[in-house]
Amino acid sequence: MDQIQFMKKRVAVIDCGTNTFNLLIADIEDGTWKAVFNTKQAVKLGQGGFSKEGIRKERYLVGMDALNIHHESILNYQVDETYAFATSALREAGNGRQFVSEAKERFGIEIQLIDGDREAALIMKGVRQSLDLEGEVALIMDIGGGSTEYILANNETLFWKESFPLGVSRLYEQLQAQDPITPEEQNTLEEHLTKVLGSLDDAVKEHPPTLLLGSSGSFDSIVDMAHFKYETDRKALANPIATTHFDGLFDALIGSTKNERLLVPGLQPLRADFMVIAMIMIKFTLKRYQLTRIHQSNYALKEGVLFELAKKMTETE
């Protein structure tokens, strides 16, 4: 019997997040995908606050510039199809749909505005490809600029997922903390997390996790900082984070100023404003749900999209 030959397709996936627009170009063939090019552009769409009045003009223009740069890469790599997704900032902004229309008109990029539930599902499908949970229930945590997704899942089953308005850019704008953050401000943030995360409390009781599995920028930064501070290795798909290393980084950052954080090896300047808030959120999650193991995944939403596309191609050929 002749072996079935599957079509090869080159696709681009753009994750239009609140802080960064991320581009991943990959070849899909035989039900799998292989990365060809990966890059990101800082946009900080939420700078100045989250409101229905819309993204501020200067941040709107930065977002368009980022799409222009990604569009050039897409042309250079001769991509067959482009898929773009927008999350919290563009989803909520009064001029978000205008941004989507302009992206289509200028670059031919059709951005899908997805809700938090869809965002969480794609993140889960991405993260699952990076780490074999071997039946363990993981609490997946994806810290974005406008929202944070919490997901309870193992390799086979999605038990629960929810997107919360707890992105680091949003909390940074709301808290207006001093530099460095004060203990009182940290307490205020933790009290807010306690109030908002009631449904997660209930879900964890029903499906107790055994580890925290983090994806996206803040967890990537922890791995990068640990590499320089503790000489740890960085792996392609997923990395364990020792709790002693996390605690050491937390202690070093919690009392730091932005200027001091800008000098921390492994911490991108983009994250200097927000990293303290992210660290407080992670520490809160570990303590509240009595988790002593942390892993980071290099895969998230973009890789979840590629998983779906590869599966769909095998089903239709």
C-alpha positions as a Python dict, from the first residue, in 0.01 Angstrom:
ca = {
    (1, 'M'): (0, 0, 0),
    (2, 'D'): (133, 344, -92),
    (3, 'Q'): (221, 564, 202),
    (4, 'I'): (-5, 866, 241),
    (5, 'Q'): (179, 1192, 166),
    (6, 'F'): (66, 1494, 364),
    (7, 'M'): (87, 1847, 231),
    (8, 'K'): (348, 2080, 377),
    (9, 'K'): (235, 2428, 470),
    (10, 'R'): (422, 2727, 616),
    (11, 'V'): (212, 2930, 859),
    (12, 'A'): (261, 3234, 1077),
    (13, 'V'): (93, 3281, 1415),
    (14, 'I'): (81, 3624, 1577),
    (15, 'D'): (-19, 3660, 1941),
    (16, 'C'): (-122, 4024, 1984),
    (17, 'G'): (-84, 4049, 2359),
    (18, 'T'): (-108, 4349, 2586),
    (19, 'N'): (268, 4394, 2634),
    (20, 'T'): (415, 4216, 2332),
    (21, 'F'): (317, 4109, 1982),
    (22, 'N'): (476, 3765, 1933),
    (23, 'L'): (536, 3602, 1595),
    (24, 'L'): (603, 3234, 1532),
    (25, 'I'): (655, 3098, 1180),
    (26, 'A'): (644, 2720, 1143),
    (27, 'D'): (623, 2446, 882),
    (28, 'I'): (338, 2197, 929),
    (29, 'E'): (371, 1850, 777),
    (30, 'D'): (255, 1499, 866),
    (31, 'G'): (55, 1621, 1163),
    (32, 'T'): (347, 1797, 1332),
    (33, 'W'): (498, 2143, 1323),
    (34, 'K'): (854, 2272, 1327),
    (35, 'A'): (951, 2628, 1418),
    (36, 'V'): (1128, 2829, 1149),
    (37, 'F'): (1139, 3178, 1299),
    (38, 'N'): (1037, 3328, 1633),
    (39, 'T'): (1044, 3691, 1744),
    (40, 'K'): (858, 3949, 1952),
    (41, 'Q'): (799, 4323, 1959),
    (42, 'A'): (725, 4526, 2272),
    (43, 'V'): (402, 4730, 2245),
    (44, 'K'): (271, 4799, 2599),
    (45, 'L'): (-82, 4862, 2474),
    (46, 'G'): (-214, 4895, 2829),
    (47, 'Q'): (20, 5178, 2925),
    (48, 'G'): (-185, 5462, 3067),
    (49, 'G'): (-464, 5236, 3187),
    (50, 'F'): (-731, 4999, 3064),
    (51, 'S'): (-1047, 5180, 2965),
    (52, 'K'): (-1324, 5174, 2710),
    (53, 'E'): (-1186, 5502, 2579),
    (54, 'G'): (-929, 5291, 2402),
    (55, 'I'): (-560, 5239, 2357),
    (56, 'R'): (-366, 5564, 2371),
    (57, 'K'): (-261, 5704, 2035),
    (58, 'E'): (113, 5655, 2087),
    (59, 'R'): (66, 5291, 2196),
    (60, 'Y'): (-178, 5230, 1907),
    (61, 'L'): (92, 5347, 1664),
    (62, 'V'): (355, 5128, 1832),
    (63, 'G'): (121, 4832, 1787),
    (64, 'M'): (86, 4910, 1416),
    (65, 'D'): (464, 4941, 1384),
    (66, 'A'): (503, 4598, 1546),
    (67, 'L'): (258, 4446, 1296),
    (68, 'N'): (448, 4610, 1012),
    (69, 'I'): (774, 4450, 1129),
    (70, 'H'): (606, 4110, 1163),
    (71, 'H'): (446, 4151, 820),
    (72, 'E'): (791, 4203, 666),
    (73, 'S'): (910, 3879, 829),
    (74, 'I'): (603, 3697, 700),
    (75, 'L'): (678, 3815, 347),
    (76, 'N'): (1047, 3728, 376),
    (77, 'Y'): (970, 3374, 489),
    (78, 'Q'): (710, 3326, 215),
    (79, 'V'): (434, 3221, 453),
    (80, 'D'): (128, 3046, 307),
    (81, 'E'): (-123, 3144, 576),
    (82, 'T'): (-124, 3385, 868),
    (83, 'Y'): (-329, 3351, 1187),
    (84, 'A'): (-345, 3638, 1435),
    (85, 'F'): (-515, 3649, 1774),
    (86, 'A'): (-576, 3940, 2010),
    (87, 'T'): (-637, 3909, 2382),
    (88, 'S'): (-721, 4138, 2671),
    (89, 'A'): (-613, 4489, 2567),
    (90, 'L'): (-753, 4485, 2213),
    (91, 'R'): (-1054, 4286, 2330),
    (92, 'E'): (-1155, 4555, 2579),
    (93, 'A'): (-1037, 4876, 2415),
    (94, 'G'): (-1294, 5107, 2260),
    (95, 'N'): (-1072, 5137, 1954),
    (96, 'G'): (-979, 4768, 1946),
    (97, 'R'): (-1200, 4692, 1646),
    (98, 'Q'): (-1058, 4993, 1467),
    (99, 'F'): (-711, 4847, 1523),
    (100, 'V'): (-829, 4513, 1382),
    (101, 'S'): (-976, 4682, 1074),
    (102, 'E'): (-662, 4884, 1009),
    (103, 'A'): (-443, 4573, 1041),
    (104, 'K'): (-654, 4400, 775),
    (105, 'E'): (-648, 4703, 546),
    (106, 'R'): (-275, 4780, 575),
    (107, 'F'): (-119, 4436, 604),
    (108, 'G'): (-387, 4187, 507),
    (109, 'I'): (-362, 4042, 860),
    (110, 'E'): (-698, 3932, 997),
    (111, 'I'): (-687, 3949, 1376),
    (112, 'Q'): (-932, 3734, 1570),
    (113, 'L'): (-1052, 3888, 1896),
    (114, 'I'): (-1077, 3585, 2126),
    (115, 'D'): (-1233, 3568, 2470),
    (116, 'G'): (-1055, 3452, 2784),
    (117, 'D'): (-1200, 3103, 2766),
    (118, 'R'): (-1062, 3047, 2416),
    (119, 'E'): (-730, 3200, 2521),
    (120, 'A'): (-700, 2958, 2813),
    (121, 'A'): (-781, 2660, 2590),
    (122, 'L'): (-509, 2750, 2341),
    (123, 'I'): (-256, 2805, 2620),
    (124, 'M'): (-334, 2460, 2760),
    (125, 'K'): (-287, 2296, 2418),
    (126, 'G'): (46, 2472, 2385),
    (127, 'V'): (178, 2390, 2731),
    (128, 'R'): (82, 2023, 2706),
    (129, 'Q'): (326, 1981, 2417),
    (130, 'S'): (623, 2092, 2626),
    (131, 'L'): (601, 1865, 2932),
    (132, 'D'): (481, 1511, 3001),
    (133, 'L'): (276, 1540, 3319),
    (134, 'E'): (251, 1161, 3355),
    (135, 'G'): (-99, 1184, 3499),
    (136, 'E'): (-22, 1465, 3742),
    (137, 'V'): (-265, 1753, 3774),
    (138, 'A'): (-88, 2082, 3700),
    (139, 'L'): (-202, 2429, 3786),
    (140, 'I'): (-111, 2611, 3465),
    (141, 'M'): (-58, 2984, 3512),
    (142, 'D'): (-14, 3222, 3218),
    (143, 'I'): (55, 3578, 3330),
    (144, 'G'): (-29, 3828, 3060),
    (145, 'G'): (-42, 4204, 3052),
    (146, 'G'): (-419, 4236, 3072),
    (147, 'S'): (-527, 3897, 3209),
    (148, 'T'): (-393, 3588, 3380),
    (149, 'E'): (-519, 3243, 3286),
    (150, 'Y'): (-536, 2962, 3542),
    (151, 'I'): (-596, 2608, 3415),
    (152, 'L'): (-618, 2273, 3593),
    (153, 'A'): (-527, 1983, 3365),
    (154, 'N'): (-322, 1670, 3319),
    (155, 'N'): (-204, 1508, 2996),
    (156, 'E'): (-547, 1374, 2911),
    (157, 'T'): (-811, 1585, 3083),
    (158, 'L'): (-893, 1953, 3115),
    (159, 'F'): (-1058, 1984, 3454),
    (160, 'W'): (-1114, 2359, 3477),
    (161, 'K'): (-1000, 2689, 3325),
    (162, 'E'): (-1069, 3058, 3372),
    (163, 'S'): (-927, 3391, 3260),
    (164, 'F'): (-902, 3660, 3529),
    (165, 'P'): (-851, 4039, 3488),
    (166, 'L'): (-519, 4008, 3669),
    (167, 'G'): (-260, 4096, 3406),
    (168, 'V'): (57, 4261, 3531),
    (169, 'S'): (6, 4579, 3323),
    (170, 'R'): (-350, 4614, 3451),
    (171, 'L'): (-245, 4559, 3815),
    (172, 'Y'): (50, 4796, 3775),
    (173, 'E'): (-180, 5073, 3652),
    (174, 'Q'): (-438, 5002, 3923),
    (175, 'L'): (-195, 4974, 4214),
    (176, 'Q'): (26, 5274, 4129),
    (177, 'A'): (280, 5134, 4371),
    (178, 'Q'): (585, 5316, 4498),
    (179, 'D'): (931, 5224, 4374),
    (180, 'P'): (1026, 4999, 4544),
    (181, 'I'): (690, 4854, 4638),
    (182, 'T'): (599, 4884, 5007),
    (183, 'P'): (484, 4595, 5232),
    (184, 'E'): (144, 4767, 5260),
    (185, 'E'): (108, 4777, 4882),
    (186, 'Q'): (207, 4411, 4860),
    (187, 'N'): (-65, 4330, 5114),
    (188, 'T'): (-317, 4531, 4911),
    (189, 'L'): (-230, 4332, 4600),
    (190, 'E'): (-258, 3999, 4783),
    (191, 'E'): (-597, 4098, 4928),
    (192, 'H'): (-716, 4179, 4577),
    (193, 'L'): (-596, 3842, 4449),
    (194, 'T'): (-779, 3668, 4734),
    (195, 'K'): (-1105, 3842, 4641),
    (196, 'V'): (-1082, 3773, 4268),
    (197, 'L'): (-962, 3411, 4277),
    (198, 'G'): (-1254, 3256, 4467),
    (199, 'S'): (-1350, 3027, 4180),
    (200, 'L'): (-992, 2901, 4156),
    (201, 'D'): (-1001, 2818, 4528),
    (202, 'D'): (-1305, 2597, 4467),
    (203, 'A'): (-1152, 2431, 4160),
    (204, 'V'): (-827, 2348, 4341),
    (205, 'K'): (-1021, 2180, 4622),
    (206, 'E'): (-1196, 1960, 4367),
    (207, 'H'): (-887, 1889, 4154),
    (208, 'P'): (-576, 1931, 4375),
    (209, 'P'): (-266, 2008, 4166),
    (210, 'T'): (82, 1880, 4242),
    (211, 'L'): (284, 2145, 4060),
    (212, 'L'): (268, 2497, 3921),
    (213, 'L'): (333, 2508, 3547),
    (214, 'G'): (395, 2862, 3423),
    (215, 'S'): (404, 2991, 3069),
    (216, 'S'): (478, 3321, 2893),
    (217, 'G'): (700, 3618, 2973),
    (218, 'S'): (724, 3633, 3351),
    (219, 'F'): (814, 3266, 3389),
    (220, 'D'): (1056, 3293, 3096),
    (221, 'S'): (1226, 3579, 3280),
    (222, 'I'): (1257, 3370, 3597),
    (223, 'V'): (1435, 3096, 3402),
    (224, 'D'): (1664, 3354, 3239),
    (225, 'M'): (1747, 3523, 3570),
    (226, 'A'): (1811, 3187, 3739),
    (227, 'H'): (2046, 3097, 3454),
    (228, 'F'): (2267, 3395, 3531),
    (229, 'K'): (2232, 3397, 3911),
    (230, 'Y'): (2251, 3022, 3978),
    (231, 'E'): (2414, 2895, 3655),
    (232, 'T'): (2118, 2674, 3569),
    (233, 'D'): (2070, 2524, 3223),
    (234, 'R'): (1799, 2646, 2986),
    (235, 'K'): (1614, 2377, 2791),
    (236, 'A'): (1418, 2409, 2469),
    (237, 'L'): (1071, 2299, 2584),
    (238, 'A'): (1036, 2325, 2962),
    (239, 'N'): (1249, 2402, 3264),
    (240, 'P'): (1218, 2313, 3632),
    (241, 'I'): (1253, 2610, 3866),
    (242, 'A'): (1391, 2527, 4210),
    (243, 'T'): (1183, 2687, 4484),
    (244, 'T'): (1505, 2801, 4652),
    (245, 'H'): (1600, 2981, 4330),
    (246, 'F'): (1257, 3139, 4302),
    (247, 'D'): (1271, 3253, 4665),
    (248, 'G'): (1619, 3398, 4611),
    (249, 'L'): (1505, 3592, 4307),
    (250, 'F'): (1190, 3708, 4489),
    (251, 'D'): (1395, 3842, 4781),
    (252, 'A'): (1631, 4020, 4543),
    (253, 'L'): (1354, 4186, 4341),
    (254, 'I'): (1092, 4271, 4603),
    (255, 'G'): (1297, 4555, 4752),
    (256, 'S'): (1447, 4676, 4425),
    (257, 'T'): (1386, 4992, 4226),
    (258, 'K'): (1317, 4991, 3853),
    (259, 'N'): (1668, 5122, 3785),
    (260, 'E'): (1812, 4832, 3984),
    (261, 'R'): (1594, 4581, 3799),
    (262, 'L'): (1714, 4717, 3466),
    (263, 'L'): (2059, 4590, 3563),
    (264, 'V'): (1948, 4237, 3658),
    (265, 'P'): (2098, 3984, 3413),
    (266, 'G'): (1824, 3790, 3235),
    (267, 'L'): (1544, 4041, 3300),
    (268, 'Q'): (1432, 4213, 2981),
    (269, 'P'): (1389, 4592, 3015),
    (270, 'L'): (1027, 4551, 2900),
    (271, 'R'): (952, 4362, 3223),
    (272, 'A'): (1131, 4589, 3468),
    (273, 'D'): (807, 4770, 3557),
    (274, 'F'): (597, 4457, 3601),
    (275, 'M'): (825, 4183, 3733),
    (276, 'V'): (772, 4254, 4102),
    (277, 'I'): (396, 4223, 4060),
    (278, 'A'): (442, 3896, 3869),
    (279, 'M'): (667, 3757, 4144),
    (280, 'I'): (412, 3847, 4411),
    (281, 'M'): (138, 3674, 4211),
    (282, 'I'): (345, 3359, 4171),
    (283, 'K'): (448, 3348, 4536),
    (284, 'F'): (85, 3403, 4639),
    (285, 'T'): (-24, 3112, 4416),
    (286, 'L'): (243, 2878, 4551),
    (287, 'K'): (160, 2956, 4912),
    (288, 'R'): (-219, 2960, 4879),
    (289, 'Y'): (-234, 2622, 4706),
    (290, 'Q'): (58, 2466, 4895),
    (291, 'L'): (266, 2394, 4584),
    (292, 'T'): (637, 2319, 4619),
    (293, 'R'): (725, 2237, 4259),
    (294, 'I'): (750, 2484, 3970),
    (295, 'H'): (805, 2425, 3600),
    (296, 'Q'): (821, 2673, 3316),
    (297, 'S'): (693, 2599, 2966),
    (298, 'N'): (838, 2766, 2658),
    (299, 'Y'): (509, 2694, 2480),
    (300, 'A'): (184, 2885, 2517),
    (301, 'L'): (-89, 3028, 2293),
    (302, 'K'): (102, 3031, 1961),
    (303, 'E'): (205, 2669, 1999),
    (304, 'G'): (-152, 2577, 2090),
    (305, 'V'): (-269, 2729, 1763),
    (306, 'L'): (-9, 2528, 1571),
    (307, 'F'): (-124, 2209, 1746),
    (308, 'E'): (-480, 2273, 1628),
    (309, 'L'): (-371, 2357, 1273),
    (310, 'A'): (-156, 2045, 1243),
    (311, 'K'): (-441, 1827, 1368),
    (312, 'K'): (-688, 1993, 1132),
    (313, 'M'): (-461, 1938, 832),
    (314, 'T'): (-438, 1565, 899),
    (315, 'E'): (-815, 1540, 933),
    (316, 'T'): (-888, 1715, 603),
    (317, 'E'): (-624, 1550, 382),
}
